[in-house]
Amino acid sequence: MSAEFPFIGTDIEVEETELPLFEQPAWDFNNDKFIYDGNGFHVIVTGKEALKVWIYKALKTERFSYIAYSWQYGIELHPFIGKVMSVQERYSELKRIITECLMVNPYIVSIDSVVFEPTNHGEDVTTTVTLTTIYGEVTVNV
């Protein structure tokens, strides 16, 4: 056994725990607001639909800006304001921070693609993120 590699030659048992069914309040993506039932309570979605809500909201929430969220939740876009970068450099950095933002969720297995599409004469960018989750493939547009 080597001092530099103390785990060589040892059997490490990794305990797998099953994740509970993912739940989130339903979100109206067209009007950017929660969906309520007839009694004023949140409609709850589960599984793949719940992950879509979580992903969408995480990508629209500035990290460290709200005490209601953990410091692991959200995306850090403020450092990009006023920073001079080429479009490709900006997209590369955005892809990196999108990956960092989403991979904190244990239900997400991998980020498969991040596609940027400029809108509004280049002032805005629509992002399409395709991911693999424990529930299958999910695509979200932000």
Contacts in CASP RR format, 6 or more apart in sequence:
PFRMAT RR
TARGET T0000
AUTHOR 0000-0000-0000
METHOD contacts of the structure
MODEL  1
MSAEFPFIGTDIEVEETELPLFEQPAWDFNNDKFIYDGNGFHVIVTGKEA
LKVWIYKALKTERFSYIAYSWQYGIELHPFIGKVMSVQERYSELKRIITE
CLMVNPYIVSIDSVVFEPTNHGEDVTTTVTLTTIYGEVTVNV
1 8 0 8 1.000
1 9 0 8 1.000
1 10 0 8 1.000
2 8 0 8 1.000
19 106 0 8 1.000
19 107 0 8 1.000
19 134 0 8 1.000
21 46 0 8 1.000
21 47 0 8 1.000
22 46 0 8 1.000
22 47 0 8 1.000
22 50 0 8 1.000
22 51 0 8 1.000
22 54 0 8 1.000
22 107 0 8 1.000
22 135 0 8 1.000
23 44 0 8 1.000
23 45 0 8 1.000
23 46 0 8 1.000
23 47 0 8 1.000
23 50 0 8 1.000
24 44 0 8 1.000
24 45 0 8 1.000
24 50 0 8 1.000
24 51 0 8 1.000
24 53 0 8 1.000
24 54 0 8 1.000
25 34 0 8 1.000
25 35 0 8 1.000
25 42 0 8 1.000
25 43 0 8 1.000
25 44 0 8 1.000
25 45 0 8 1.000
25 53 0 8 1.000
26 34 0 8 1.000
26 35 0 8 1.000
26 42 0 8 1.000
26 43 0 8 1.000
26 44 0 8 1.000
26 45 0 8 1.000
26 49 0 8 1.000
26 53 0 8 1.000
27 33 0 8 1.000
27 34 0 8 1.000
27 35 0 8 1.000
27 52 0 8 1.000
27 53 0 8 1.000
27 56 0 8 1.000
27 57 0 8 1.000
28 34 0 8 1.000
28 35 0 8 1.000
29 56 0 8 1.000
34 42 0 8 1.000
35 42 0 8 1.000
35 43 0 8 1.000
36 42 0 8 1.000
36 43 0 8 1.000
37 43 0 8 1.000
44 50 0 8 1.000
45 53 0 8 1.000
47 135 0 8 1.000
48 133 0 8 1.000
48 135 0 8 1.000
48 136 0 8 1.000
48 138 0 8 1.000
51 105 0 8 1.000
51 107 0 8 1.000
51 108 0 8 1.000
51 133 0 8 1.000
51 135 0 8 1.000
51 138 0 8 1.000
52 138 0 8 1.000
52 140 0 8 1.000
54 105 0 8 1.000
55 102 0 8 1.000
55 105 0 8 1.000
55 108 0 8 1.000
55 129 0 8 1.000
55 131 0 8 1.000
55 138 0 8 1.000
55 140 0 8 1.000
56 140 0 8 1.000
56 142 0 8 1.000
58 73 0 8 1.000
58 74 0 8 1.000
58 75 0 8 1.000
58 101 0 8 1.000
58 102 0 8 1.000
58 105 0 8 1.000
59 74 0 8 1.000
59 75 0 8 1.000
59 98 0 8 1.000
59 101 0 8 1.000
59 102 0 8 1.000
59 127 0 8 1.000
59 129 0 8 1.000
59 140 0 8 1.000
59 142 0 8 1.000
60 75 0 8 1.000
60 142 0 8 1.000
61 69 0 8 1.000
61 73 0 8 1.000
61 74 0 8 1.000
61 75 0 8 1.000
62 74 0 8 1.000
62 75 0 8 1.000
62 76 0 8 1.000
62 77 0 8 1.000
62 78 0 8 1.000
63 69 0 8 1.000
63 71 0 8 1.000
63 73 0 8 1.000
63 74 0 8 1.000
63 75 0 8 1.000
63 76 0 8 1.000
63 101 0 8 1.000
64 71 0 8 1.000
64 76 0 8 1.000
72 104 0 8 1.000
73 104 0 8 1.000
74 101 0 8 1.000
75 97 0 8 1.000
75 98 0 8 1.000
75 101 0 8 1.000
76 97 0 8 1.000
76 100 0 8 1.000
76 101 0 8 1.000
77 97 0 8 1.000
80 90 0 8 1.000
80 93 0 8 1.000
80 94 0 8 1.000
85 93 0 8 1.000
91 116 0 8 1.000
94 114 0 8 1.000
94 116 0 8 1.000
94 125 0 8 1.000
94 127 0 8 1.000
95 114 0 8 1.000
98 111 0 8 1.000
98 114 0 8 1.000
98 127 0 8 1.000
98 129 0 8 1.000
99 111 0 8 1.000
99 114 0 8 1.000
102 108 0 8 1.000
102 111 0 8 1.000
102 129 0 8 1.000
102 131 0 8 1.000
103 111 0 8 1.000
107 133 0 8 1.000
107 134 0 8 1.000
107 135 0 8 1.000
108 131 0 8 1.000
108 132 0 8 1.000
108 133 0 8 1.000
109 131 0 8 1.000
109 132 0 8 1.000
109 133 0 8 1.000
109 134 0 8 1.000
110 131 0 8 1.000
110 132 0 8 1.000
111 129 0 8 1.000
111 130 0 8 1.000
111 131 0 8 1.000
112 130 0 8 1.000
112 131 0 8 1.000
112 132 0 8 1.000
112 137 0 8 1.000
113 128 0 8 1.000
113 129 0 8 1.000
113 130 0 8 1.000
114 127 0 8 1.000
114 128 0 8 1.000
114 129 0 8 1.000
114 130 0 8 1.000
115 127 0 8 1.000
115 128 0 8 1.000
115 129 0 8 1.000
115 130 0 8 1.000
116 125 0 8 1.000
116 126 0 8 1.000
116 127 0 8 1.000
117 125 0 8 1.000
117 126 0 8 1.000
117 127 0 8 1.000
117 128 0 8 1.000
118 124 0 8 1.000
118 125 0 8 1.000
119 125 0 8 1.000
119 126 0 8 1.000
126 141 0 8 1.000
126 142 0 8 1.000
127 141 0 8 1.000
127 142 0 8 1.000
128 139 0 8 1.000
128 140 0 8 1.000
128 141 0 8 1.000
129 139 0 8 1.000
129 140 0 8 1.000
129 142 0 8 1.000
130 137 0 8 1.000
130 138 0 8 1.000
130 139 0 8 1.000
131 137 0 8 1.000
131 138 0 8 1.000
131 139 0 8 1.000
131 140 0 8 1.000
132 138 0 8 1.000
END
